[in-house]
Amino acid sequence: MARDHLIGLLLGTEEDWPTAFESLVGRLGEVTYGGETHRLVSERITNEPFNLRYEPRYSLVIDRLAWWYHLPREWLKKIALMDDVYLLNNPFTFQAMEKHAAYCAMMRLGFAVPDTWLLPHKVPPQGGKWEAAASRFEEVASRYNAPFDLGWIAEQIGYPLYMKPFDGGQWIGVTRIGGPDELHARYDESGERLMHLQSSVEPFDVFVRTLSIGAESMVMAYDPDRPLHDRYQIRHGFLTPELGHEIVTFSRLVNAFFRWEFNSSETIVQGETMHPIDFANASPDVALTSLHYYFPWAIAALVKWCAFCVATERQMRINQSTRDFFAVADGDASWEEKLGEYRRLADDYFQVEAYEEFCAEALGALDEISVEYFEGPDFDRLLVDTVRTTFPSYEHGQFVDHYRSLLGAWARDYRASVA
């Protein structure tokens, strides 16, 4: 008899990737590993009042909501602390380790994060829990806030530079600044938001976005200046093997360090150096209209990682082992040796060898199942529905053809790779 493993999907307004995920899970059926038979079942989670002592039915939960909605965030903490439910991602580090903390950690580990300064609020936070504090801000500021010269800080960094929220997300509030007048105007507009100033890496050779799901990573050329549907560029072999290895290592390292398993990172390559600029995206973009060609890989990788975690009874780790990483960073080894040790630590955390063995033994049919689904009528209906709910009506025909072409190219490339 097969053991059922219930996977909960904690969702916002997304419909495309959850439907594709549910379809692949349903088509996968039973898998056998280590002499046992397992069956994955998925369910969309509703947000309700909950008794802190109730026992959840889920083996694993994929969280796409708690980064902004407090009720499910606290529910995730409860089922992590009390019930050992496996979570993608760790709600504790996701809440506490925003982009600022991620910059600090990766600078400590020796990566070439661009020079970054944190600025005081232009206007103290108002309302809610900040209301009482805001009433005291002027007195505290008069005693302890040292005056500073914003222009001087910018000169230390050098123009052009970027101003971006310290906790950022979705490129909201990110501006490129070319000179002093623009600097002061953007800072005045920042209001209650705590902002970074960060050096711009210009000129650069390629902008890279890497999507990491468990023990797998997809490195993609990315053009942030293009429309959203055209930012991921279908390019192969655009990095040297050395840079490709370093970028995958970095992306996997970030996740191992923060206990995230579903995250994206952005790096800028300039010559032989990669500069990480954004890597705390633990609710990453996996929309069909964004990923297009890479969408089938992402959904299959998510199914594989969920199957591995529940079938092997992998234990979620809430606590971080930061000292293991810092010991490498603070040592006297060369950068290449440190990078190798970081990769070992990250691969150990993600059990890469065991994962690959599991996929070979238990999920050998999944790739073909995926191709059949993404070439079939059910996915085509999803594609058409997604286009209709994303683009204006006069563009529907254009974009249906566009995405069909890209997904068809993915299927042809896959079949050629296994021929």
Kinemage of the C-alpha trace (Angstrom):
@kinemage 1
@onewidth
@group {chain A} dominant
@subgroup {mainchain}
@vectorlist {calphas} color= white
{ca met a 1} P 0.000 0.000 0.000
{ca ala a 2} L 1.297 3.448 -0.932
{ca arg a 3} L 1.972 6.077 1.714
{ca asp a 4} L 0.230 9.353 0.909
{ca his a 5} L 2.124 12.605 1.454
{ca leu a 6} L -0.041 15.721 1.448
{ca ile a 7} L 1.664 18.805 0.004
{ca gly a 8} L 0.005 22.099 0.884
{ca leu a 9} L 0.149 25.099 -1.430
{ca leu a 10} L -0.073 28.392 0.437
{ca leu a 11} L -0.961 30.783 -2.360
{ca gly a 12} L -1.812 34.353 -3.193
{ca thr a 13} L -3.431 35.088 -6.549
{ca glu a 14} L -1.238 32.753 -8.625
{ca glu a 15} L -2.963 30.232 -10.843
{ca asp a 16} L -0.481 29.191 -13.541
{ca trp a 17} L 2.321 27.387 -11.692
{ca pro a 18} L 0.038 25.842 -9.007
{ca thr a 19} L -2.137 24.322 -11.731
{ca ala a 20} L 0.915 22.966 -13.566
{ca phe a 21} L 2.357 21.620 -10.294
{ca glu a 22} L -0.929 19.905 -9.404
{ca ser a 23} L -1.118 18.403 -12.882
{ca leu a 24} L 2.386 16.922 -12.705
{ca val a 25} L 1.799 15.588 -9.204
{ca gly a 26} L -1.401 13.930 -10.392
{ca arg a 27} L 0.271 12.400 -13.442
{ca leu a 28} L 3.260 11.166 -11.443
{ca gly a 29} L 1.189 8.619 -9.531
{ca glu a 30} L 2.994 6.233 -7.214
{ca val a 31} L 6.778 6.185 -6.870
{ca thr a 32} L 8.880 3.479 -5.263
{ca tyr a 33} L 12.000 4.180 -3.256
{ca gly a 34} L 13.871 2.120 -0.691
{ca gly a 35} L 11.313 -0.661 -0.901
{ca glu a 36} L 8.384 1.636 -0.095
{ca thr a 37} L 5.726 3.095 -2.354
{ca his a 38} L 4.815 6.757 -2.051
{ca arg a 39} L 2.104 8.916 -3.542
{ca leu a 40} L 2.130 12.726 -3.577
{ca val a 41} L -1.182 14.531 -3.118
{ca ser a 42} L -1.505 18.314 -3.289
{ca glu a 43} L -4.035 20.683 -1.760
{ca arg a 44} L -4.492 24.440 -1.735
{ca ile a 45} L -4.508 25.781 1.815
{ca thr a 46} L -7.221 28.063 3.167
{ca asn a 47} L -6.473 30.671 5.842
{ca glu a 48} L -8.508 30.087 8.998
{ca pro a 49} L -8.345 30.522 12.773
{ca phe a 50} L -6.322 27.694 14.288
{ca asn a 51} L -5.759 26.103 17.674
{ca leu a 52} L -2.054 26.133 18.418
{ca arg a 53} L -2.292 22.490 19.513
{ca tyr a 54} L -4.051 21.141 16.440
{ca glu a 55} L -2.124 18.639 14.297
{ca pro a 56} L -1.834 19.577 10.616
{ca arg a 57} L -2.344 17.001 7.873
{ca tyr a 58} L 0.510 18.265 5.692
{ca ser a 59} L 3.873 16.641 5.160
{ca leu a 60} L 5.244 19.661 3.291
{ca val a 61} L 4.065 23.204 2.555
{ca ile a 62} L 5.174 25.487 -0.270
{ca asp a 63} L 4.746 29.051 0.978
{ca arg a 64} L 4.026 31.872 -1.455
{ca leu a 65} L 1.944 34.078 0.822
{ca ala a 66} L 3.468 34.628 4.256
{ca trp a 67} L 5.985 37.241 3.078
{ca trp a 68} L 3.158 39.789 3.311
{ca tyr a 69} L 0.232 38.092 5.134
{ca his a 70} L 0.746 37.659 8.875
{ca leu a 71} L -1.871 34.963 9.596
{ca pro a 72} L -0.266 32.251 7.431
{ca arg a 73} L 3.176 33.406 8.564
{ca glu a 74} L 2.324 32.610 12.170
{ca trp a 75} L 0.657 29.342 11.129
{ca leu a 76} L 3.879 28.306 9.401
{ca lys a 77} L 5.877 29.037 12.527
{ca lys a 78} L 3.498 26.896 14.553
{ca ile a 79} L 3.681 23.877 12.235
{ca ala a 80} L 7.462 24.185 12.016
{ca leu a 81} L 8.040 24.417 15.766
{ca met a 82} L 5.374 21.986 16.957
{ca asp a 83} L 4.718 19.557 14.122
{ca asp a 84} L 7.936 19.206 12.067
{ca val a 85} L 6.169 19.997 8.802
{ca tyr a 86} L 8.704 20.557 6.021
{ca leu a 87} L 8.495 24.114 4.701
{ca leu a 88} L 9.636 25.839 1.545
{ca asn a 89} L 10.856 28.256 2.877
{ca asn a 90} L 12.006 28.673 6.475
{ca pro a 91} L 9.598 31.323 7.847
{ca phe a 92} L 11.996 32.462 10.554
{ca thr a 93} L 14.920 33.399 8.355
{ca phe a 94} L 12.587 34.580 5.584
{ca gln a 95} L 11.055 37.082 8.003
{ca ala a 96} L 14.279 38.155 9.690
{ca met a 97} L 16.888 38.002 6.911
{ca glu a 98} L 15.924 40.649 4.401
{ca lys a 99} L 18.186 41.959 1.652
{ca his a 100} L 20.278 43.951 4.112
{ca ala a 101} L 21.147 40.884 6.190
{ca ala a 102} L 21.817 38.912 3.008
{ca tyr a 103} L 24.300 41.559 1.816
{ca cys a 104} L 26.088 41.485 5.158
{ca ala a 105} L 26.323 37.699 5.235
{ca met a 106} L 27.659 37.325 1.698
{ca met a 107} L 30.144 40.171 2.165
{ca arg a 108} L 31.396 38.318 5.251
{ca leu a 109} L 31.806 35.200 3.131
{ca gly a 110} L 33.969 37.117 0.680
{ca phe a 111} L 31.745 37.667 -2.352
{ca ala a 112} L 32.076 40.819 -4.466
{ca val a 113} L 28.834 42.493 -3.404
{ca pro a 114} L 28.990 46.113 -4.659
{ca asp a 115} L 29.769 48.802 -2.077
{ca thr a 116} L 26.604 49.464 -0.100
{ca trp a 117} L 25.589 52.029 2.529
{ca leu a 118} L 22.461 52.049 4.695
{ca leu a 119} L 20.758 55.433 5.114
{ca pro a 120} L 18.551 56.637 7.965
{ca his a 121} L 14.849 57.091 7.228
{ca lys a 122} L 14.117 60.412 5.585
{ca val a 123} L 10.878 60.441 7.590
{ca pro a 124} L 10.415 58.316 10.730
{ca pro a 125} L 7.949 55.406 10.336
{ca gln a 126} L 4.399 56.383 11.270
{ca gly a 127} L 1.319 54.512 12.460
{ca gly a 128} L 0.755 51.058 13.882
{ca lys a 129} L 3.419 49.822 16.264
{ca trp a 130} L 5.598 52.757 15.197
{ca glu a 131} L 3.158 55.431 16.360
{ca ala a 132} L 4.462 55.757 19.920
{ca ala a 133} L 8.059 55.578 18.768
{ca ala a 134} L 7.480 58.213 16.096
{ca ser a 135} L 6.307 60.669 18.717
{ca arg a 136} L 9.701 60.339 20.401
{ca phe a 137} L 11.779 60.324 17.224
{ca glu a 138} L 12.600 64.026 17.163
{ca glu a 139} L 13.952 63.960 20.710
{ca val a 140} L 15.985 60.782 20.101
{ca ala a 141} L 17.285 62.168 16.808
{ca ser a 142} L 18.318 65.421 18.409
{ca arg a 143} L 20.341 63.513 21.005
{ca tyr a 144} L 21.862 60.687 19.031
{ca asn a 145} L 21.428 61.000 15.264
{ca ala a 146} L 24.640 62.397 13.878
{ca pro a 147} L 24.214 64.800 10.959
{ca phe a 148} L 25.444 63.348 7.688
{ca asp a 149} L 26.251 64.546 4.212
{ca leu a 150} L 24.296 62.473 1.698
{ca gly a 151} L 26.298 63.862 -1.182
{ca trp a 152} L 29.581 62.884 0.443
{ca ile a 153} L 28.354 59.279 0.885
{ca ala a 154} L 27.408 59.142 -2.779
{ca glu a 155} L 30.859 60.420 -3.729
{ca gln a 156} L 32.459 57.577 -1.751
{ca ile a 157} L 30.369 55.104 -3.716
{ca gly a 158} L 30.627 56.860 -7.065
{ca tyr a 159} L 28.014 57.666 -9.695
{ca pro a 160} L 26.000 56.091 -11.138
{ca leu a 161} L 24.565 54.274 -8.148
{ca tyr a 162} L 21.326 52.685 -7.074
{ca met a 163} L 18.951 53.599 -4.273
{ca lys a 164} L 16.888 50.626 -3.185
{ca pro a 165} L 14.795 49.613 -0.146
{ca phe a 166} L 16.797 47.650 2.424
{ca asp a 167} L 14.136 44.919 2.492
{ca gly a 168} L 13.112 45.338 -1.187
{ca gly a 169} L 11.204 43.105 -3.522
{ca gln a 170} L 9.758 43.162 -7.040
{ca trp a 171} L 12.030 46.100 -7.968
{ca ile a 172} L 9.704 48.447 -6.054
{ca gly a 173} L 11.442 51.679 -5.065
{ca val a 174} L 14.651 50.868 -6.970
{ca thr a 175} L 16.101 53.829 -8.880
{ca arg a 176} L 19.308 54.410 -10.801
{ca ile a 177} L 20.862 57.737 -9.816
{ca gly a 178} L 23.212 59.636 -12.063
{ca gly a 179} L 24.054 62.745 -10.053
{ca pro a 180} L 23.583 64.845 -6.881
{ca asp a 181} L 20.290 66.522 -7.826
{ca glu a 182} L 18.653 63.191 -8.570
{ca leu a 183} L 20.153 61.698 -5.400
{ca his a 184} L 18.548 64.292 -3.127
{ca ala a 185} L 15.221 64.152 -4.961
{ca arg a 186} L 14.972 60.365 -4.679
{ca tyr a 187} L 16.002 60.409 -1.018
{ca asp a 188} L 13.346 63.034 -0.267
{ca glu a 189} L 10.783 60.816 -1.983
{ca ser a 190} L 11.797 57.718 -0.008
{ca gly a 191} L 9.813 58.922 2.992
{ca glu a 192} L 9.484 56.258 5.674
{ca arg a 193} L 11.391 53.590 3.749
{ca leu a 194} L 14.844 52.603 4.939
{ca met a 195} L 17.112 52.733 1.895
{ca his a 196} L 20.446 51.450 0.676
{ca leu a 197} L 22.786 53.261 -1.646
{ca gln a 198} L 24.675 50.734 -3.737
{ca ser a 199} L 27.392 51.064 -6.312
{ca ser a 200} L 26.374 50.302 -9.879
{ca val a 201} L 28.426 47.742 -11.783
{ca glu a 202} L 28.904 49.405 -15.171
{ca pro a 203} L 29.671 48.457 -17.827
{ca phe a 204} L 28.887 44.779 -17.447
{ca asp a 205} L 28.957 41.735 -19.678
{ca val a 206} L 25.812 39.923 -18.612
{ca phe a 207} L 23.069 40.155 -16.019
{ca val a 208} L 22.284 36.714 -14.586
{ca arg a 209} L 19.285 35.482 -12.666
{ca thr a 210} L 19.513 32.028 -11.104
{ca leu a 211} L 16.479 30.129 -9.872
{ca ser a 212} L 17.337 27.495 -7.274
{ca ile a 213} L 14.881 24.820 -6.173
{ca gly a 214} L 16.296 22.401 -3.647
{ca ala a 215} L 19.364 20.725 -5.121
{ca glu a 216} L 18.876 22.138 -8.628
{ca ser a 217} L 19.662 25.546 -10.140
{ca met a 218} L 18.904 27.130 -13.502
{ca val a 219} L 21.248 29.952 -14.558
{ca met a 220} L 19.576 32.319 -17.022
{ca ala a 221} L 20.625 35.417 -18.904
{ca tyr a 222} L 18.310 38.237 -17.820
{ca asp a 223} L 17.626 41.696 -19.241
{ca pro a 224} L 15.824 43.872 -16.657
{ca asp a 225} L 15.307 46.666 -19.198
{ca arg a 226} L 13.022 44.555 -21.378
{ca pro a 227} L 9.263 44.056 -20.796
{ca leu a 228} L 8.495 41.451 -18.136
{ca his a 229} L 7.571 38.761 -20.648
{ca asp a 230} L 10.924 39.105 -22.442
{ca arg a 231} L 13.463 39.478 -19.635
{ca tyr a 232} L 14.613 35.869 -19.488
{ca gln a 233} L 16.757 35.345 -22.551
{ca ile a 234} L 17.110 31.907 -24.101
{ca arg a 235} L 20.871 31.675 -24.269
{ca his a 236} L 23.097 28.672 -23.718
{ca gly a 237} L 26.799 28.678 -22.941
{ca phe a 238} L 26.892 32.415 -22.234
{ca leu a 239} L 29.189 31.974 -19.211
{ca thr a 240} L 32.590 30.406 -18.897
{ca pro a 241} L 32.532 27.083 -17.021
{ca glu a 242} L 34.341 28.755 -14.111
{ca leu a 243} L 31.828 31.585 -13.790
{ca gly a 244} L 28.893 29.229 -14.232
{ca his a 245} L 30.208 27.043 -11.421
{ca glu a 246} L 30.741 30.059 -9.149
{ca ile a 247} L 27.255 31.427 -9.769
{ca val a 248} L 25.598 28.072 -9.071
{ca thr a 249} L 27.746 27.690 -5.954
{ca phe a 250} L 26.777 31.153 -4.769
{ca ser a 251} L 23.067 30.601 -5.330
{ca arg a 252} L 23.106 27.258 -3.567
{ca leu a 253} L 25.253 28.702 -0.766
{ca val a 254} L 22.785 31.525 -0.087
{ca asn a 255} L 20.012 28.984 0.293
{ca ala a 256} L 22.022 26.671 2.523
{ca phe a 257} L 23.086 29.609 4.695
{ca phe a 258} L 19.558 30.965 5.193
{ca arg a 259} L 17.736 27.609 5.054
{ca trp a 260} L 15.842 28.594 1.909
{ca glu a 261} L 15.068 26.013 -0.743
{ca phe a 262} L 13.087 28.025 -3.277
{ca asn a 263} L 14.900 31.262 -4.075
{ca ser a 264} L 16.347 33.345 -6.886
{ca ser a 265} L 19.545 35.359 -7.047
{ca glu a 266} L 20.775 38.113 -9.333
{ca thr a 267} L 24.417 38.577 -10.214
{ca ile a 268} L 26.192 40.898 -12.619
{ca val a 269} L 29.195 39.559 -14.485
{ca gln a 270} L 31.936 42.040 -15.273
{ca gly a 271} L 34.961 40.430 -16.864
{ca glu a 272} L 35.924 37.429 -14.747
{ca thr a 273} L 34.125 38.675 -11.626
{ca met a 274} L 30.558 38.077 -10.598
{ca his a 275} L 28.905 40.692 -8.385
{ca pro a 276} L 25.842 39.518 -6.412
{ca ile a 277} L 23.277 42.332 -6.223
{ca asp a 278} L 20.018 40.693 -5.099
{ca phe a 279} L 19.669 37.264 -3.558
{ca ala a 280} L 16.986 37.356 -0.857
{ca asn a 281} L 14.023 36.419 -3.064
{ca ala a 282} L 12.570 33.487 -1.191
{ca ser a 283} L 9.223 33.852 -2.956
{ca pro a 284} L 10.701 33.981 -6.452
{ca asp a 285} L 9.008 34.711 -9.745
{ca val a 286} L 7.877 31.424 -11.304
{ca ala a 287} L 5.145 32.806 -13.538
{ca leu a 288} L 4.571 31.150 -16.885
{ca thr a 289} L 4.538 34.535 -18.611
{ca ser a 290} L 7.941 35.391 -17.118
{ca leu a 291} L 9.827 32.103 -17.257
{ca his a 292} L 8.269 30.795 -20.510
{ca tyr a 293} L 10.969 28.431 -21.901
{ca tyr a 294} L 12.254 27.685 -18.387
{ca phe a 295} L 8.818 27.162 -16.816
{ca pro a 296} L 8.680 23.357 -17.355
{ca trp a 297} L 12.074 22.920 -15.697
{ca ala a 298} L 10.952 24.921 -12.661
{ca ile a 299} L 7.740 22.961 -12.144
{ca ala a 300} L 9.422 19.579 -12.606
{ca ala a 301} L 12.257 20.570 -10.231
{ca leu a 302} L 9.711 21.626 -7.616
{ca val a 303} L 7.883 18.306 -7.894
{ca lys a 304} L 11.183 16.396 -7.646
{ca trp a 305} L 12.343 18.257 -4.549
{ca cys a 306} L 9.003 17.837 -2.789
{ca ala a 307} L 8.993 14.114 -3.592
{ca phe a 308} L 12.554 13.732 -2.316
{ca cys a 309} L 11.852 15.557 0.946
{ca val a 310} L 8.726 13.611 1.885
{ca ala a 311} L 9.764 10.167 0.626
{ca thr a 312} L 13.163 10.260 2.340
{ca glu a 313} L 11.746 11.961 5.449
{ca arg a 314} L 14.241 14.775 5.153
{ca gln a 315} L 14.116 16.906 8.287
{ca met a 316} L 13.681 20.641 7.979
{ca arg a 317} L 16.353 22.657 9.770
{ca ile a 318} L 15.086 25.795 11.443
{ca asn a 319} L 18.439 26.729 12.951
{ca gln a 320} L 21.345 28.071 10.920
{ca ser a 321} L 24.917 26.812 11.119
{ca thr a 322} L 26.515 30.161 10.306
{ca arg a 323} L 29.770 29.359 12.098
{ca asp a 324} L 30.497 26.559 9.640
{ca phe a 325} L 30.469 29.118 6.829
{ca phe a 326} L 32.283 31.827 8.762
{ca ala a 327} L 35.086 29.414 9.615
{ca val a 328} L 35.729 29.051 5.892
{ca ala a 329} L 35.479 32.786 5.273
{ca asp a 330} L 37.885 33.676 8.060
{ca gly a 331} L 40.517 31.127 7.094
{ca asp a 332} L 43.683 31.642 5.076
{ca ala a 333} L 42.750 29.473 2.092
{ca ser a 334} L 42.696 30.873 -1.441
{ca trp a 335} L 39.401 32.074 -2.919
{ca glu a 336} L 39.198 28.965 -5.123
{ca glu a 337} L 39.666 26.748 -2.072
{ca lys a 338} L 37.039 28.673 -0.112
{ca leu a 339} L 34.620 28.426 -3.009
{ca gly a 340} L 35.157 24.678 -3.122
{ca glu a 341} L 34.459 24.383 0.602
{ca tyr a 342} L 31.323 26.536 0.291
{ca arg a 343} L 30.105 24.229 -2.460
{ca arg a 344} L 30.770 21.201 -0.278
{ca leu a 345} L 28.823 22.710 2.632
{ca ala a 346} L 25.918 23.656 0.383
{ca asp a 347} L 25.839 20.304 -1.378
{ca asp a 348} L 25.929 18.516 1.956
{ca tyr a 349} L 22.993 20.589 3.181
{ca phe a 350} L 20.948 19.788 0.091
{ca gln a 351} L 22.055 16.137 0.029
{ca val a 352} L 22.847 16.508 -3.656
{ca glu a 353} L 24.211 12.995 -4.095
{ca ala a 354} L 21.259 11.382 -2.324
{ca tyr a 355} L 18.852 13.580 -4.292
{ca glu a 356} L 20.332 12.519 -7.612
{ca glu a 357} L 20.161 8.861 -6.590
{ca phe a 358} L 16.526 9.305 -5.539
{ca cys a 359} L 15.593 10.942 -8.852
{ca ala a 360} L 17.280 8.148 -10.801
{ca glu a 361} L 15.588 5.394 -8.799
{ca ala a 362} L 12.150 6.827 -8.097
{ca leu a 363} L 11.492 9.580 -10.663
{ca gly a 364} L 12.934 8.186 -13.855
{ca ala a 365} L 9.617 8.657 -15.674
{ca leu a 366} L 8.949 12.207 -14.538
{ca asp a 367} L 10.843 13.973 -17.321
{ca glu a 368} L 8.863 12.181 -20.008
{ca ile a 369} L 5.638 12.782 -18.074
{ca ser a 370} L 6.554 16.470 -17.975
{ca val a 371} L 7.165 16.695 -21.710
{ca glu a 372} L 3.877 14.959 -22.489
{ca tyr a 373} L 2.018 17.339 -20.186
{ca phe a 374} L 3.635 20.531 -21.476
{ca glu a 375} L 3.023 19.436 -25.068
{ca gly a 376} L -0.560 18.405 -24.355
{ca pro a 377} L -4.009 20.026 -24.447
{ca asp a 378} L -4.405 20.526 -20.678
{ca phe a 379} L -1.338 22.724 -20.482
{ca asp a 380} L -2.297 24.538 -23.668
{ca arg a 381} L -5.611 25.480 -22.062
{ca leu a 382} L -3.716 26.759 -19.025
{ca leu a 383} L -1.405 28.755 -21.294
{ca val a 384} L -4.342 30.360 -23.125
{ca asp a 385} L -6.155 31.160 -19.862
{ca thr a 386} L -2.978 32.688 -18.416
{ca val a 387} L -2.481 34.908 -21.444
{ca arg a 388} L -6.111 36.031 -21.307
{ca thr a 389} L -5.844 37.044 -17.653
{ca thr a 390} L -2.440 38.729 -18.067
{ca phe a 391} L -2.526 40.736 -21.300
{ca pro a 392} L -5.110 43.055 -22.918
{ca ser a 393} L -7.519 41.354 -25.317
{ca tyr a 394} L -5.950 42.825 -28.454
{ca glu a 395} L -2.671 41.064 -27.570
{ca his a 396} L -4.099 37.613 -26.810
{ca gly a 397} L -3.424 36.038 -30.177
{ca gln a 398} L 0.101 37.441 -30.342
{ca phe a 399} L 1.086 36.144 -26.917
{ca val a 400} L -0.582 32.750 -27.245
{ca asp a 401} L 1.530 32.168 -30.347
{ca his a 402} L 4.599 33.601 -28.601
{ca tyr a 403} L 4.401 31.264 -25.614
{ca arg a 404} L 3.427 28.234 -27.654
{ca ser a 405} L 6.551 28.808 -29.737
{ca leu a 406} L 8.817 29.106 -26.683
{ca leu a 407} L 7.371 26.045 -24.953
{ca gly a 408} L 7.622 24.109 -28.173
{ca ala a 409} L 11.295 25.049 -28.407
{ca trp a 410} L 11.823 23.769 -24.872
{ca ala a 411} L 10.216 20.414 -25.728
{ca arg a 412} L 12.290 20.033 -28.889
{ca asp a 413} L 15.484 20.888 -27.008
{ca tyr a 414} L 14.672 18.389 -24.292
{ca arg a 415} L 13.993 15.595 -26.751
{ca ala a 416} L 17.221 16.399 -28.600
{ca ser a 417} L 19.179 16.273 -25.337
{ca val a 418} L 18.039 12.725 -24.543
{ca ala a 419} L 18.123 11.349 -28.084
